[in-house]
């Protein structure tokens, strides 16, 4: 069979998470209209049976990455690091471009050197030539030694006569192995995309069990569903300053047969940076927090297949996006390590020292 890792790369709000969910048929990544919704790299696993005359059996591990943008805060830099790490271990890269958006790929002229001015550091000079975020995205492709597909998204929203010139223009900027237009929302072009991906993947074994569709732990997916509800229910100021940490996750114990679904109890903290943001998140008389909780609870119940008791509270953590320690603590891989260490400490009995 064929198997391999496929990194999904693109600017914020280009539809990467929508594509990942459409390909897996599951809600692997949260989706909102706000940019920078994805903060961590997420794996979505697609198992394809062999199709005679089309492709052999395959397991494709899609790795969704945060939207590529120039970093400002430590959180931004951590998100960009997630992109770099995804590009280190991949067999193929998909570069997503929104067909409805004006692509800015004009390189600025480098400033002429001033004989009397000191020479600028090489890194500063290199950064100054990028005219746009799109150029910054394309700069990440320069040292790749694997096939790169250009995937034009949202083609259902533009006229056909606008598509070909865009494909031609972008193809002149990079030697893409394939240029594939799709609409994830209408599932247009997805079969072609999967077939072309299988063609270039190496022969290998499965990386994940046949029925597994993501590498994320349930606790992290629950936290992301709460954050999705925050992004949907609040305005422009709060979403990017909000983080969610699951404090308690009590799975239901096996119970005798009952008509009612078992109950999962979850407690989560929503972190923000200022008192004004906390007031927005809570709302008058707690109304906004109730809306956030109600929206999240419905999605979590669908994910878990149980009833859910969800308790939320808001904590002000000034400047958390610039705190390296706090940002690192949000990574679910680090959270799993801490949980494992905590469980190990709880299971290790105290030993009394005797003379």
TORKOL-4160 file (C-alpha; in steps of 0.2 Angstrom, whole numbers, padded with zeros to 4 digits, m for minus):
355
<pt num="1" X="0000" Y="0000" Z="0000"/>
<pt num="2" X="0005" Y="0018" Z="m0001"/>
<pt num="3" X="0007" Y="0029" Z="0014"/>
<pt num="4" X="0015" Y="0046" Z="0019"/>
<pt num="5" X="0013" Y="0063" Z="0027"/>
<pt num="6" X="0006" Y="0077" Z="0018"/>
<pt num="7" X="0008" Y="0095" Z="0025"/>
<pt num="8" X="m0006" Y="0108" Z="0022"/>
<pt num="9" X="0001" Y="0125" Z="0020"/>
<pt num="10" X="m0007" Y="0142" Z="0017"/>
<pt num="11" X="m0011" Y="0159" Z="0023"/>
<pt num="12" X="m0024" Y="0162" Z="0037"/>
<pt num="13" X="m0042" Y="0159" Z="0033"/>
<pt num="14" X="m0038" Y="0150" Z="0017"/>
<pt num="15" X="m0049" Y="0135" Z="0021"/>
<pt num="16" X="m0036" Y="0122" Z="0027"/>
<pt num="17" X="m0046" Y="0116" Z="0041"/>
<pt num="18" X="m0062" Y="0115" Z="0030"/>
<pt num="19" X="m0052" Y="0104" Z="0018"/>
<pt num="20" X="m0045" Y="0093" Z="0032"/>
<pt num="21" X="m0063" Y="0090" Z="0039"/>
<pt num="22" X="m0070" Y="0087" Z="0021"/>
<pt num="23" X="m0056" Y="0074" Z="0017"/>
<pt num="24" X="m0057" Y="0064" Z="0034"/>
<pt num="25" X="m0076" Y="0066" Z="0035"/>
<pt num="26" X="m0074" Y="0070" Z="0053"/>
<pt num="27" X="m0072" Y="0086" Z="0063"/>
<pt num="28" X="m0054" Y="0086" Z="0065"/>
<pt num="29" X="m0051" Y="0104" Z="0066"/>
<pt num="30" X="m0062" Y="0119" Z="0072"/>
<pt num="31" X="m0068" Y="0131" Z="0058"/>
<pt num="32" X="m0073" Y="0149" Z="0059"/>
<pt num="33" X="m0072" Y="0164" Z="0048"/>
<pt num="34" X="m0059" Y="0172" Z="0059"/>
<pt num="35" X="m0041" Y="0171" Z="0053"/>
<pt num="36" X="m0028" Y="0162" Z="0064"/>
<pt num="37" X="m0041" Y="0149" Z="0071"/>
<pt num="38" X="m0028" Y="0135" Z="0070"/>
<pt num="39" X="m0014" Y="0136" Z="0082"/>
<pt num="40" X="m0007" Y="0119" Z="0082"/>
<pt num="41" X="m0002" Y="0107" Z="0069"/>
<pt num="42" X="m0016" Y="0093" Z="0068"/>
<pt num="43" X="m0015" Y="0076" Z="0059"/>
<pt num="44" X="m0030" Y="0070" Z="0050"/>
<pt num="45" X="m0029" Y="0052" Z="0044"/>
<pt num="46" X="m0038" Y="0046" Z="0028"/>
<pt num="47" X="m0039" Y="0028" Z="0024"/>
<pt num="48" X="m0042" Y="0024" Z="0005"/>
<pt num="49" X="m0046" Y="0006" Z="m0001"/>
<pt num="50" X="m0039" Y="0001" Z="m0017"/>
<pt num="51" X="m0048" Y="0006" Z="m0033"/>
<pt num="52" X="m0045" Y="m0004" Z="m0048"/>
<pt num="53" X="m0038" Y="0006" Z="m0062"/>
<pt num="54" X="m0037" Y="0022" Z="m0051"/>
<pt num="55" X="m0025" Y="0019" Z="m0036"/>
<pt num="56" X="m0019" Y="0006" Z="m0024"/>
<pt num="57" X="m0024" Y="0006" Z="m0005"/>
<pt num="58" X="m0017" Y="0020" Z="0004"/>
<pt num="59" X="m0016" Y="0029" Z="0021"/>
<pt num="60" X="m0013" Y="0048" Z="0019"/>
<pt num="61" X="m0009" Y="0058" Z="0035"/>
<pt num="62" X="m0013" Y="0076" Z="0032"/>
<pt num="63" X="m0005" Y="0088" Z="0043"/>
<pt num="64" X="m0015" Y="0104" Z="0045"/>
<pt num="65" X="m0004" Y="0119" Z="0050"/>
<pt num="66" X="m0007" Y="0136" Z="0057"/>
<pt num="67" X="m0010" Y="0150" Z="0044"/>
<pt num="68" X="0007" Y="0157" Z="0038"/>
<pt num="69" X="0009" Y="0175" Z="0043"/>
<pt num="70" X="0024" Y="0186" Z="0049"/>
<pt num="71" X="0026" Y="0183" Z="0068"/>
<pt num="72" X="0022" Y="0197" Z="0080"/>
<pt num="73" X="0020" Y="0189" Z="0097"/>
<pt num="74" X="0028" Y="0173" Z="0105"/>
<pt num="75" X="0012" Y="0164" Z="0101"/>
<pt num="76" X="0014" Y="0169" Z="0083"/>
<pt num="77" X="0032" Y="0163" Z="0083"/>
<pt num="78" X="0026" Y="0146" Z="0091"/>
<pt num="79" X="0013" Y="0144" Z="0077"/>
<pt num="80" X="0026" Y="0147" Z="0064"/>
<pt num="81" X="0037" Y="0134" Z="0072"/>
<pt num="82" X="0023" Y="0122" Z="0071"/>
<pt num="83" X="0024" Y="0125" Z="0052"/>
<pt num="84" X="0042" Y="0123" Z="0051"/>
<pt num="85" X="0041" Y="0106" Z="0060"/>
<pt num="86" X="0027" Y="0100" Z="0049"/>
<pt num="87" X="0038" Y="0104" Z="0034"/>
<pt num="88" X="0053" Y="0094" Z="0041"/>
<pt num="89" X="0044" Y="0077" Z="0040"/>
<pt num="90" X="0033" Y="0076" Z="0025"/>
<pt num="91" X="0032" Y="0067" Z="0008"/>
<pt num="92" X="0022" Y="0080" Z="0000"/>
<pt num="93" X="0016" Y="0098" Z="0003"/>
<pt num="94" X="m0001" Y="0106" Z="m0002"/>
<pt num="95" X="0000" Y="0125" Z="m0004"/>
<pt num="96" X="m0018" Y="0132" Z="m0003"/>
<pt num="97" X="m0022" Y="0148" Z="m0011"/>
<pt num="98" X="m0039" Y="0156" Z="m0010"/>
<pt num="99" X="m0045" Y="0159" Z="m0028"/>
<pt num="100" X="m0057" Y="0173" Z="m0022"/>
<pt num="101" X="m0043" Y="0183" Z="m0014"/>
<pt num="102" X="m0031" Y="0195" Z="m0023"/>
<pt num="103" X="m0014" Y="0186" Z="m0022"/>
<pt num="104" X="0001" Y="0198" Z="m0019"/>
<pt num="105" X="0016" Y="0191" Z="m0026"/>
<pt num="106" X="0026" Y="0206" Z="m0032"/>
<pt num="107" X="0043" Y="0207" Z="m0024"/>
<pt num="108" X="0048" Y="0224" Z="m0018"/>
<pt num="109" X="0065" Y="0231" Z="m0024"/>
<pt num="110" X="0078" Y="0230" Z="m0011"/>
<pt num="111" X="0083" Y="0247" Z="m0005"/>
<pt num="112" X="0099" Y="0254" Z="m0013"/>
<pt num="113" X="0114" Y="0254" Z="m0002"/>
<pt num="114" X="0119" Y="0271" Z="0006"/>
<pt num="115" X="0138" Y="0273" Z="0005"/>
<pt num="116" X="0137" Y="0283" Z="0022"/>
<pt num="117" X="0125" Y="0271" Z="0031"/>
<pt num="118" X="0131" Y="0256" Z="0040"/>
<pt num="119" X="0127" Y="0239" Z="0031"/>
<pt num="120" X="0111" Y="0231" Z="0037"/>
<pt num="121" X="0112" Y="0214" Z="0044"/>
<pt num="122" X="0109" Y="0200" Z="0032"/>
<pt num="123" X="0093" Y="0194" Z="0040"/>
<pt num="124" X="0086" Y="0212" Z="0040"/>
<pt num="125" X="0090" Y="0214" Z="0022"/>
<pt num="126" X="0082" Y="0197" Z="0017"/>
<pt num="127" X="0066" Y="0201" Z="0026"/>
<pt num="128" X="0064" Y="0218" Z="0018"/>
<pt num="129" X="0062" Y="0211" Z="0001"/>
<pt num="130" X="0046" Y="0202" Z="0004"/>
<pt num="131" X="0031" Y="0213" Z="m0002"/>
<pt num="132" X="0018" Y="0203" Z="0006"/>
<pt num="133" X="0012" Y="0188" Z="0017"/>
<pt num="134" X="0010" Y="0178" Z="0000"/>
<pt num="135" X="0029" Y="0181" Z="m0004"/>
<pt num="136" X="0033" Y="0175" Z="0014"/>
<pt num="137" X="0023" Y="0160" Z="0011"/>
<pt num="138" X="0032" Y="0156" Z="m0006"/>
<pt num="139" X="0049" Y="0159" Z="0003"/>
<pt num="140" X="0045" Y="0143" Z="0013"/>
<pt num="141" X="0045" Y="0132" Z="m0002"/>
<pt num="142" X="0062" Y="0137" Z="m0009"/>
<pt num="143" X="0072" Y="0123" Z="0001"/>
<pt num="144" X="0059" Y="0109" Z="m0001"/>
<pt num="145" X="0065" Y="0093" Z="m0009"/>
<pt num="146" X="0048" Y="0085" Z="m0011"/>
<pt num="147" X="0033" Y="0087" Z="m0023"/>
<pt num="148" X="0023" Y="0103" Z="m0020"/>
<pt num="149" X="0005" Y="0104" Z="m0026"/>
<pt num="150" X="m0004" Y="0121" Z="m0028"/>
<pt num="151" X="m0022" Y="0119" Z="m0022"/>
<pt num="152" X="m0034" Y="0133" Z="m0027"/>
<pt num="153" X="m0048" Y="0133" Z="m0015"/>
<pt num="154" X="m0066" Y="0141" Z="m0015"/>
<pt num="155" X="m0067" Y="0139" Z="m0034"/>
<pt num="156" X="m0086" Y="0138" Z="m0032"/>
<pt num="157" X="m0086" Y="0157" Z="m0028"/>
<pt num="158" X="m0077" Y="0163" Z="m0044"/>
<pt num="159" X="m0081" Y="0163" Z="m0063"/>
<pt num="160" X="m0072" Y="0149" Z="m0073"/>
<pt num="161" X="m0064" Y="0162" Z="m0084"/>
<pt num="162" X="m0055" Y="0170" Z="m0069"/>
<pt num="163" X="m0048" Y="0153" Z="m0064"/>
<pt num="164" X="m0036" Y="0149" Z="m0078"/>
<pt num="165" X="m0026" Y="0166" Z="m0078"/>
<pt num="166" X="m0024" Y="0164" Z="m0059"/>
<pt num="167" X="m0017" Y="0146" Z="m0061"/>
<pt num="168" X="m0006" Y="0152" Z="m0075"/>
<pt num="169" X="0001" Y="0166" Z="m0065"/>
<pt num="170" X="0004" Y="0156" Z="m0049"/>
<pt num="171" X="0012" Y="0142" Z="m0059"/>
<pt num="172" X="0025" Y="0154" Z="m0065"/>
<pt num="173" X="0031" Y="0158" Z="m0048"/>
<pt num="174" X="0035" Y="0140" Z="m0043"/>
<pt num="175" X="0037" Y="0123" Z="m0052"/>
<pt num="176" X="0022" Y="0115" Z="m0044"/>
<pt num="177" X="0020" Y="0096" Z="m0047"/>
<pt num="178" X="0002" Y="0098" Z="m0049"/>
<pt num="179" X="m0011" Y="0113" Z="m0049"/>
<pt num="180" X="m0028" Y="0107" Z="m0043"/>
<pt num="181" X="m0043" Y="0118" Z="m0041"/>
<pt num="182" X="m0056" Y="0112" Z="m0028"/>
<pt num="183" X="m0071" Y="0117" Z="m0018"/>
<pt num="184" X="m0070" Y="0108" Z="m0001"/>
<pt num="185" X="m0088" Y="0115" Z="0004"/>
<pt num="186" X="m0095" Y="0106" Z="m0012"/>
<pt num="187" X="m0082" Y="0092" Z="m0012"/>
<pt num="188" X="m0078" Y="0097" Z="m0030"/>
<pt num="189" X="m0061" Y="0091" Z="m0035"/>
<pt num="190" X="m0057" Y="0081" Z="m0019"/>
<pt num="191" X="m0057" Y="0064" Z="m0028"/>
<pt num="192" X="m0044" Y="0071" Z="m0041"/>
<pt num="193" X="m0034" Y="0078" Z="m0027"/>
<pt num="194" X="m0033" Y="0061" Z="m0017"/>
<pt num="195" X="m0029" Y="0052" Z="m0033"/>
<pt num="196" X="m0015" Y="0063" Z="m0037"/>
<pt num="197" X="m0008" Y="0062" Z="m0019"/>
<pt num="198" X="m0008" Y="0043" Z="m0019"/>
<pt num="199" X="0002" Y="0044" Z="m0036"/>
<pt num="200" X="0017" Y="0052" Z="m0027"/>
<pt num="201" X="0017" Y="0044" Z="m0010"/>
<pt num="202" X="0030" Y="0030" Z="m0007"/>
<pt num="203" X="0025" Y="0012" Z="m0003"/>
<pt num="204" X="0025" Y="0009" Z="0015"/>
<pt num="205" X="0015" Y="0003" Z="0030"/>
<pt num="206" X="0001" Y="0012" Z="0040"/>
<pt num="207" X="0006" Y="0025" Z="0053"/>
<pt num="208" X="m0010" Y="0024" Z="0062"/>
<pt num="209" X="m0024" Y="0010" Z="0065"/>
<pt num="210" X="m0036" Y="0009" Z="0051"/>
<pt num="211" X="m0050" Y="0016" Z="0061"/>
<pt num="212" X="m0041" Y="0031" Z="0068"/>
<pt num="213" X="m0044" Y="0048" Z="0060"/>
<pt num="214" X="m0033" Y="0060" Z="0070"/>
<pt num="215" X="m0018" Y="0060" Z="0082"/>
<pt num="216" X="m0026" Y="0073" Z="0094"/>
<pt num="217" X="m0031" Y="0067" Z="0112"/>
<pt num="218" X="m0050" Y="0070" Z="0117"/>
<pt num="219" X="m0045" Y="0083" Z="0130"/>
<pt num="220" X="m0037" Y="0094" Z="0117"/>
<pt num="221" X="m0052" Y="0092" Z="0105"/>
<pt num="222" X="m0064" Y="0097" Z="0119"/>
<pt num="223" X="m0053" Y="0113" Z="0122"/>
<pt num="224" X="m0053" Y="0117" Z="0104"/>
<pt num="225" X="m0072" Y="0116" Z="0103"/>
<pt num="226" X="m0074" Y="0128" Z="0117"/>
<pt num="227" X="m0062" Y="0140" Z="0109"/>
<pt num="228" X="m0072" Y="0138" Z="0093"/>
<pt num="229" X="m0087" Y="0143" Z="0102"/>
<pt num="230" X="m0078" Y="0158" Z="0109"/>
<pt num="231" X="m0072" Y="0163" Z="0091"/>
<pt num="232" X="m0090" Y="0162" Z="0085"/>
<pt num="233" X="m0099" Y="0171" Z="0100"/>
<pt num="234" X="m0087" Y="0186" Z="0103"/>
<pt num="235" X="m0081" Y="0201" Z="0094"/>
<pt num="236" X="m0064" Y="0205" Z="0086"/>
<pt num="237" X="m0054" Y="0210" Z="0102"/>
<pt num="238" X="m0056" Y="0194" Z="0112"/>
<pt num="239" X="m0053" Y="0179" Z="0101"/>
<pt num="240" X="m0035" Y="0180" Z="0098"/>
<pt num="241" X="m0031" Y="0184" Z="0116"/>
<pt num="242" X="m0041" Y="0169" Z="0122"/>
<pt num="243" X="m0034" Y="0152" Z="0127"/>
<pt num="244" X="m0043" Y="0137" Z="0134"/>
<pt num="245" X="m0036" Y="0124" Z="0147"/>
<pt num="246" X="m0045" Y="0109" Z="0152"/>
<pt num="247" X="m0044" Y="0107" Z="0171"/>
<pt num="248" X="m0055" Y="0092" Z="0175"/>
<pt num="249" X="m0061" Y="0079" Z="0163"/>
<pt num="250" X="m0071" Y="0065" Z="0172"/>
<pt num="251" X="m0076" Y="0051" Z="0160"/>
<pt num="252" X="m0092" Y="0042" Z="0165"/>
<pt num="253" X="m0090" Y="0026" Z="0174"/>
<pt num="254" X="m0098" Y="0010" Z="0167"/>
<pt num="255" X="m0116" Y="0009" Z="0172"/>
<pt num="256" X="m0131" Y="m0003" Z="0171"/>
<pt num="257" X="m0141" Y="m0002" Z="0155"/>
<pt num="258" X="m0151" Y="0014" Z="0155"/>
<pt num="259" X="m0161" Y="0024" Z="0143"/>
<pt num="260" X="m0151" Y="0040" Z="0147"/>
<pt num="261" X="m0133" Y="0042" Z="0140"/>
<pt num="262" X="m0119" Y="0043" Z="0153"/>
<pt num="263" X="m0113" Y="0060" Z="0159"/>
<pt num="264" X="m0096" Y="0067" Z="0156"/>
<pt num="265" X="m0090" Y="0081" Z="0168"/>
<pt num="266" X="m0078" Y="0094" Z="0161"/>
<pt num="267" X="m0071" Y="0110" Z="0169"/>
<pt num="268" X="m0061" Y="0122" Z="0159"/>
<pt num="269" X="m0053" Y="0139" Z="0161"/>
<pt num="270" X="m0053" Y="0152" Z="0148"/>
<pt num="271" X="m0038" Y="0163" Z="0149"/>
<pt num="272" X="m0038" Y="0181" Z="0142"/>
<pt num="273" X="m0026" Y="0196" Z="0144"/>
<pt num="274" X="m0036" Y="0210" Z="0151"/>
<pt num="275" X="m0051" Y="0214" Z="0163"/>
<pt num="276" X="m0061" Y="0221" Z="0148"/>
<pt num="277" X="m0059" Y="0205" Z="0139"/>
<pt num="278" X="m0065" Y="0195" Z="0154"/>
<pt num="279" X="m0080" Y="0206" Z="0155"/>
<pt num="280" X="m0084" Y="0203" Z="0137"/>
<pt num="281" X="m0082" Y="0184" Z="0139"/>
<pt num="282" X="m0094" Y="0184" Z="0154"/>
<pt num="283" X="m0107" Y="0196" Z="0148"/>
<pt num="284" X="m0121" Y="0204" Z="0158"/>
<pt num="285" X="m0126" Y="0193" Z="0171"/>
<pt num="286" X="m0115" Y="0179" Z="0164"/>
<pt num="287" X="m0125" Y="0178" Z="0148"/>
<pt num="288" X="m0111" Y="0177" Z="0136"/>
<pt num="289" X="m0102" Y="0164" Z="0145"/>
<pt num="290" X="m0118" Y="0154" Z="0145"/>
<pt num="291" X="m0119" Y="0156" Z="0126"/>
<pt num="292" X="m0101" Y="0150" Z="0124"/>
<pt num="293" X="m0104" Y="0135" Z="0135"/>
<pt num="294" X="m0121" Y="0130" Z="0127"/>
<pt num="295" X="m0113" Y="0131" Z="0110"/>
<pt num="296" X="m0098" Y="0121" Z="0115"/>
<pt num="297" X="m0108" Y="0108" Z="0125"/>
<pt num="298" X="m0118" Y="0103" Z="0110"/>
<pt num="299" X="m0102" Y="0100" Z="0100"/>
<pt num="300" X="m0094" Y="0091" Z="0114"/>
<pt num="301" X="m0109" Y="0079" Z="0116"/>
<pt num="302" X="m0108" Y="0075" Z="0098"/>
<pt num="303" X="m0090" Y="0071" Z="0099"/>
<pt num="304" X="m0091" Y="0061" Z="0114"/>
<pt num="305" X="m0108" Y="0052" Z="0112"/>
<pt num="306" X="m0112" Y="0056" Z="0130"/>
<pt num="307" X="m0121" Y="0070" Z="0140"/>
<pt num="308" X="m0110" Y="0083" Z="0145"/>
<pt num="309" X="m0109" Y="0094" Z="0161"/>
<pt num="310" X="m0098" Y="0109" Z="0156"/>
<pt num="311" X="m0091" Y="0121" Z="0169"/>
<pt num="312" X="m0082" Y="0137" Z="0162"/>
<pt num="313" X="m0073" Y="0151" Z="0171"/>
<pt num="314" X="m0062" Y="0165" Z="0165"/>
<pt num="315" X="m0045" Y="0170" Z="0171"/>
<pt num="316" X="m0035" Y="0186" Z="0167"/>
<pt num="317" X="m0017" Y="0181" Z="0163"/>
<pt num="318" X="m0009" Y="0198" Z="0157"/>
<pt num="319" X="0002" Y="0196" Z="0141"/>
<pt num="320" X="0000" Y="0177" Z="0140"/>
<pt num="321" X="0004" Y="0178" Z="0121"/>
<pt num="322" X="0021" Y="0184" Z="0125"/>
<pt num="323" X="0025" Y="0172" Z="0139"/>
<pt num="324" X="0035" Y="0157" Z="0132"/>
<pt num="325" X="0031" Y="0146" Z="0147"/>
<pt num="326" X="0012" Y="0149" Z="0146"/>
<pt num="327" X="0012" Y="0147" Z="0127"/>
<pt num="328" X="0022" Y="0131" Z="0128"/>
<pt num="329" X="0010" Y="0124" Z="0141"/>
<pt num="330" X="m0005" Y="0125" Z="0128"/>
<pt num="331" X="0003" Y="0113" Z="0117"/>
<pt num="332" X="m0007" Y="0096" Z="0119"/>
<pt num="333" X="0009" Y="0086" Z="0118"/>
<pt num="334" X="0016" Y="0095" Z="0133"/>
<pt num="335" X="0000" Y="0093" Z="0142"/>
<pt num="336" X="0000" Y="0074" Z="0139"/>
<pt num="337" X="0018" Y="0073" Z="0146"/>
<pt num="338" X="0012" Y="0083" Z="0162"/>
<pt num="339" X="m0003" Y="0071" Z="0164"/>
<pt num="340" X="0008" Y="0056" Z="0162"/>
<pt num="341" X="0020" Y="0062" Z="0175"/>
<pt num="342" X="0006" Y="0067" Z="0187"/>
<pt num="343" X="m0002" Y="0049" Z="0185"/>
<pt num="344" X="0015" Y="0041" Z="0188"/>
<pt num="345" X="0017" Y="0051" Z="0204"/>
<pt num="346" X="0000" Y="0046" Z="0210"/>
<pt num="347" X="0003" Y="0028" Z="0206"/>
<pt num="348" X="0020" Y="0027" Z="0215"/>
<pt num="349" X="0018" Y="0023" Z="0233"/>
<pt num="350" X="0027" Y="0033" Z="0246"/>
<pt num="351" X="0042" Y="0023" Z="0254"/>
<pt num="352" X="0045" Y="0026" Z="0272"/>
<pt num="353" X="0063" Y="0027" Z="0277"/>
<pt num="354" X="0068" Y="0016" Z="0292"/>
<pt num="355" X="0084" Y="0015" Z="0301"/>
